[in-house]
Amino acid sequence: MSALRLWVMAARVRTLPAAIAPVLVGTAAAIVAVDELRVGTFIAALLGSVLIQIGTNLANDYSDAKRGADTVERLGPVRVTAAGLVAPRRVLVATWIAFAASFAVGAYLAVEVGPEILAIGIVSILAGVFYTGGPRPYGYVGLGELFVFVFFGLVAVNGSYYVQVEELALLPLGLSVSVGLLSMAILVVNNVRDLETDRRSGKRTLAVRLGRERTRTLYGVTVAAAFLSLPPWLLIGDGPGLGLMALATAPLAIPAARAVRTRTDGPALNGALAQTGAVLGAFSLVLSAALIAA
């Protein structure tokens, strides 16, 4: 296997829509408000979000392997540290390179917008590190979904809006709820897939705490709430009605919901994971395009 392919696996490139989607939505909401785009801050916000996601993925790869949470019984994609494909120290170094690069991007945004953006970036990096790292990782006690909702929804969408207009508003706040819920749904699939192996390794994810059936219900409720919350928030935030076009992507979630409800095997749930990411991507793209068009 080539070195490039190994690092693509380690970075888990397929998860990057969760980092890109909130930046697109927050920026589109800003264009609705001010009818212009600050290209430099948009690119920086997008790059920073992607780098933090990659750093978090690498940190998780390293930390889960060190804690013994990733084993040969794992149903998900191969983790390079646990599989012995990349030395743990190299993964750790790559983790900090990604986070350092995101910090540099944050420093640029601090100059362009204000130091509060750098503070948000630092908190986001810490959230990525302590998801599975540190003495008391919050991902091991069932708080992963909450943090994903906060950082991939509320923080990322509203932060992307802020770097454009340097203020907050109701419209991006409302849109961040839908984006955050769909991002959260991705982790719900991941954790319901790994429920048994996580339980055996002592990783008390929300899926382990709730059990399979209630986690399956949580997935359906989370996805449904993401779509159902869009119309009222568009109304409250005085958003354009054209944004309702994003609801047309809802049927894309049906195959994933069916797999989560009925299957327990790795291939089916890995497919549901990819499909949920595609739903987030499609929802965010259509919503952003509709906002800009309006």
N, C-alpha and C positions, 0 to 999 in steps of 0.2 A: 504494500500500500504506500502511495507517495506521501511525502511529508505534507504537501498541500491538502490532500484529502483527509489526513489525520487531523489537521488543525481545523478544517471545516467541520469535521465530526465533533471535535472538542468544543468549538464555538456554538454548535447547534444552530446553524444558519436558518433552519426552518422555523425557529422561534422568533426571528427578527421582525415579522409583521407586528408582533405585540409592542415592539419599540417604535416602529414607523407609524403605525395607525394613529396613536394619540397626537403626534406632532402634526400630521396632516389635518386632523380634525380641528385642533386648536388654532392652527394657522389659518384654515379656511374661515373659522368663526371670526378671526381678527380681520380678515379681508372684508367680511360682511360689515364690520364695525367702522373701518376706516378707508375701505376701498383702495388699499395699496398693500404692497408686500415689501418688507425689509429682507432682501435676499440673503444678506450676510448672516443675520440672526436666525433666519429659517434654516439655512444650511448647517449652522453651528448647532442649533437645537436638535436637528435630525441626527447629525454625526454624534453628538454627545449622548443622545438616547440609545443609539445603536451600540456605542462603545460600552456604556454601562450595562446593557443587556449581555454583550459578549463577556465582559468581565464577570458578571454574575454567573453566567453559565459555566465559565472556567472555574470559578470559585466553588460552585456546587459540585463540579466533577471532582475537584481535588478533595473537598471536605467530606463528601459522601464516601469516597473511597477510603479515606483515613479513618472514618468512623465505622466502616464495615457495612454501610447501608446498601452499597452496590455489590451484588454477588453474581455468580454465574446463573442464578435463578431469575435474574431480572428480566422482565418482559419487554421493557422499552429498548430503544436504540442503545448501541454499545457506548459505554463511557470509557474514554481512553485511559484514564488513570487506573481504574479498577481492572481493566482488561490487560494492563501491562504494556499498552501500545506506546505510551509516552511516559517518561519518568515523572514522578510527582513534583520534583523540584522545577522541572521545565514548565509544567502546567501552572505552578504557583507563580513563577516569573512572568509567564504570559498574562496571568490574571492581573498582576500589578502594572504591567505595561498598558493593558487596556484601560485600567482605571486611571493611570497617570495621564494617558492621552485624553480621556474624558475630562479630567481636571483642567488640562490645558485649554480645552474647548470652553469649559466653564469660566476660566480666567478671561478669555476673549469676550464672552457674554457679559461678564461683570464690568468690563470696561465700556461696552456698548450700552448696557442697560442699567446695571447696578449690582452692588455686592450681594444683594439678597439672592440673586440667581446662583452665585457660586455656593452660597450656604445650602441652597436646595440641592445642588449637585452633590455636595459632600454628604448630606443626609441620605441621598439616594444611593451613593456608593456604599455607605455603611449598611444600609438596608440589604444591599446585594451581598455583602460580605457575611453578615450575621444571619442570613437566611438559613444556611447550613453550617456556618462556621462559628468560632468563638465558644465560650464555655456553655452558653445556653441558647443554642440556635432556635429562633422562633418557628422555623419550618418543622421542627421536631416536636412541637407542642400544639400543632393545629392552627397556627396563626398565618400560615402562608397565603391562604386565599384573601384574608383581610388586607395584608400588605400589598398583594398584587392589585387589588381593587384601588387602594389608596395611591400607589406609586405609578401604575400603568394607566390609571384612569384620572383621578383627581389631580395629582401632581403634574403628570406629563401633559395632559390637555390644557389645563389652566396655565401651566408654566410656558407652554408654547404660545399661548395667546398673549401672555404677559410680555414676552420678549419682543412682540410685534407692537403692542400699543401701550405698554408700561402701566397697565391698570387691569383690574379684574372686572368681570361682568357675569350676569346670570346665564347668558346663552352658553358660554363654554363650560360653566359649572354643570348645567343640565346635560350637555353632550358628554361630559366626562363620566357621568353615571353610566350611560350605555356602553361606552368604550371600556370602562373599568369592569363592568359585569361580564362582558364577552372575554376580556383578558382573564378574569377570574375563572371563567368556564374552562379555559384551556388547562389551568392547573387542576381543576376538579377532575377532568378526564385523566390527566397524568396520575393523580393520586388514587383514583379508583382502579386504574390499571395495576398500580404497584401496591395495592392494599395489603395483600398477603405477605409479600416480601418485606414491606415496611413494618408490618406488625411483628414479624419474626426478628427483625433487626433492632426492634425497640424504637423505631421512628413513629411517633404518635401524630401522624398527620390528621387533618380534619376527617378524611375518609376513614381512617382507622378508628377514630373516636365515634363517628356516626354509624359506621357499618355500611355494607354495600348498598342495601336498598334505600336507605335514607340519603346516601350520597348520590345515587342515581336520581332521586327526586330533586335534590339540590341542583343538579346539573340542569334539569328541565326548567325549574323555577328561575334559575339564574339567566338562562338564555331568553326565556319568555319575558322576564322583567326588563332585559336590555332593550328589547324591541317595543314593549308596551310603554316604557317610560319616555320614549322619544317624543310622541305627539304633545303630551302636556308640557314637557320642558321647552319645546319649540315655542309653545304658546306663552309660557311664563317669561321666557327669555326674549320674546319679541323676535323670534327667528323666522326666516322665510319659510312659507308652506312647502316650497319645493324640496325642502329637506326631508319631507315624508317619503320621497322616492327611495330612501334607504330601507324602508320597510319591505321593499320588493326583494331584498336579499334574505328574508326570513326563511323561505322554503329550503334554502341551502343548508339549514341547520337540521333538517328532518333526518337525513341518513345518519348523521352523527348521534342525534338523540336516540334513534332506534338502536344503534350499536351499543351505546352506553346502557340502555335499558335492558338489553337482552344478551349481551355477550360478555365473556370474561377472559377470552384469549387475547394474547398480546397483539397479533396482527390486526384483529378487528378494532381493538382499542387504540392502537397506534394510528390506524386509519381515521378513527373518530377524532383523535388529537389533531391530525393534519387538517381534517375537514373543519374543525372548530376554528383553527387558525385562519383557514380560508374564509370562513364566515366573517370573522373580525376584519380581515383585509378587505373583503368585498363591501361590507357595511361602511367601513371608514372611507373607502374610495368613492362610493356612490354618494355618501353624505357630504364629503368634502367637495366633490364636483358640483353637487346640487347647490350647496351654499355659495360657491363661487359664481355659478351661473346666475343665481338669483341676484 
